[in-house]
Amino acid sequence: MRDSFRLTRRAALGLTAAALPLAAAAPASAATAIGGERLARDGIQVGDASTLPKKLTARSWLIADHKTGEVLASYRAHQRLAPASTLKMLFADTVLGKFERTRTYRVTDADLADVPSGSSLVGVKPGILYSVHQLWQGVFLRSGNDAVHVLAHMNGGIAATVAEMQAKAKDLQALDTHVVSPDGFDHPGQVSSAYDLTLFARHGLHDDDFSSYCSTRVANFPAGGKKTFQIQNTDRLLTGAYGLGTYPGIIGVKNGYTSHAGNTFTGAATRAGRTLLVTVMHPANGGNEVYKETAALLDWGFGKGSSARAVGTLVEPLSEGGATASPTPGGKGAKGAPGATGAAASSSDGASPWPLLGGAAGAVAVLTGGAFALRRRRAAVAAAKSQEIDGS
């Protein structure tokens, strides 16, 4: 299978060329005050910081009440970071309702030709007939980029799906998000935020199919003929894998990992009729740390933080009557830099080493650095596989 998805020289050149217009395509606005002015500030936002869990190392995090939308606490809620596979929540918000679960589709080589090398895969194979239900199981349980690309091709192609995802993000008022690929794989300019990812999860959990898929622990996936193999959800708080216990009341939603994004996770849990959402992006350590910090925030939210005064709110979609949000007064980014946007805005605090390139100098830099970047990616993928199995 590895040979089937090897990044060819031609594909590499295509990716390099595709990166050139990103300077123009990148998010144009500065960090926003969507959800409240405090969420645009740097630093921890909470009524009483002394009660928060110790040793929260993530570059960005947020905890909110699913029903009311109240944000109980946050840290750099609007900081733009690489999302990894948590972006698949937006993919599901956009595409999930388009096809009947029972519809079948025979996969072709063309459907899988543009799956990035080093992707997480569920094991979709050309020539096999899959139901839409099975493909979505591949997306939610195994974070399969192969399943994402098949569904995207069914939806009119990668470019059309990316455009629809961006439009969906705009409707959800997720203005920190810039979509380059539907699978969340590392691409220059592809960013989101803890705030936006929490919006995606909240919106998705209102859908019965979304809720069912993200809470499914195991399923049988077609292997050809009458054969199947078992797949397990990569959400370790849901399955209790890798030495973690199953988190009490956990109901999903989506995790991710790439060498660039680090570990990312949006989780939801319900206790005593109350559901909380937590997003954690890029903690200092890999492995289980993203889940431990999520669990710690959930524990706080159900405990000492249960009466915390809201520091902001998760806004409603524009299509459902949500009020239009406005930019931060003065147009300042999360670090207070006027006009700071996208990955480049947050590079000083570890957001992205890929500042957006523009003009002839940017084009030359991308072209001359292409081969080196590919070698680094292969090395990073190899290293990541030795540490993680649930990447984007």
Phi, psi and omega in degrees: 000328181302319181295330182295333185245017180295137180283107182284165178300320180295317179296322179297317178296324178295317178296320179297315180295322181295335181285340188299318183278008186296332180300322180282331185273350185294159179306134186269336186270156175284178178306141187256163175260025179301130181091356179126148186299326183294331182288345177271353181280157171279157177089171181289134177244112181195155180295318181220098185295339183293340181270351183292157176301147177278160173059045170275112188254355185298149178291337179200143176202163181202143173230134185215158175275125184297318185287308185275337184081002181292130175272118185277327179195157180200164173219113181051055187302327183257012179293130183275120183224160174296131187270341189056211190288354174298340177294342177298339174297319177293322176302315179293318177303329185273320193249337191306321184277004187275335186233138176297143181301329184274351179297140180248156183210130178267119186287141177247166176300323182296328180296333185253359188295332185254017174289124184299143175297137181089005181291156166286137185230145173269338179111031175293135182234141177300145177091345181269141179270121180242149169274157176301323178302315180293321179296320178291328173298321177296325179289309188282320185278312185254003180055038187287113175294333176295318178293321177300314184292325176296312179296324178295320177293323174298331183272006178112000177115167183296311183299317180295320181292318177300317179297320179293322177296319179295321178294322178295318178300319179297317179296322179284355183065034176268074190276357174275351189265130172233121186262129175246324178222154184282349188261348181088002180297155182300121172218139176306131178091349180276112185219159171209195181213166177300323179297310183295317180298324177291323173301315181299316181295315181299315179297315182296321183291349172282348181261129184297319180294315178304311181299319180294314182295316186287347179256001180281128184274314181221157177203163175261132185242140183299139177242004183109139184065227177260007183276148175222165171223154185275137174242147181238143180299138181278357176284106187287336175287337179277321185261341184074023183281165174058040174083001178265141172281155175295129183287132181301123177082007183296137179233017183123194022237301186208138176247170177199159175202133164218165180296332180275314183282339191070201178273135176229151182198136166242123181236155177224142179216152182237131174220134177051039176082000179250131179249130177246147177245136177227134171239131178233129182236120170057068171292168185297326181247157179270208177062235185273357189301320182297326179284322179296318180290325175297313180298321179296319178291321176297315177303317178297316182296323178278346182249255185297333182271003185296334179250015182296140176286135184298141176255359180178189181213151172276118185286161178271155177299147178300323182290348179247021175092010179295141179289141179292128180278164180235156178295161175301135176306129181089353178062040182259144180280187185299330180264006177085011180273119181303130175075007181293132182223156170055207183296323183295333183294331188246013185296334181292336178244034168085015183290306185204131175274010183249071175300145185291134185263146178216157176074185183296322181298320178295319180298316179297318181298319180294315183294315182287335181268359185302309183296319179297319180297322179294319178297318179296320180296317179300317180295319180294320178298316180299317179293320181295322181295332178285342183254322187229153173238000186243048183277174178286000000 
